Amino acid sequence: MSWLYTLAIILFVVIVYALVNALRFKKAVTSLTQEEFIEGYRKAQLIDVRETKEFDGGHILGARNLPSSQLRQRYKEIRPDKPVYLYCQNAGRSARAAMLLKKKGYDQVFQLQGGYKNWTGKIKSK
């Protein structure tokens, strides 16, 4: 019977952890629909946080690649005084990247809702 209590406690902790992270992600980044994203990304810094191989396979026209795995070392390449539009494949990595940028003092951070996989606008492929 004690293993049921232990399992219940572990399950409770996992659920609380997931909820706290979801709230942190929501606070760190504003998700934009594709239409909203298109309206503003030309006046912003458009950053693809996918890995280079994914970026080379196709990316939003005008985006530059700054892989999330390198962001901690390279975030200073992004200007803090201009809006930052982030995207990745599904929106998970871009949400984590947004949290990092918020911690570093970036105020205007946005991400593409649903990520690149849902993008129907102009793309460039190598």
Protein Blocks (a to p, Z undefined) as FASTA:
>chain_A
ZZmmmmmmmmmmmmmmmmmmmmmmmmmpccddfklmmmmmmmmccddfbdfklmmnopce
hiacddfklmmmmmmmpcfkbccddddfkommmmmmmmmmmmnopabdcddehijmlpcb
dcddZZ
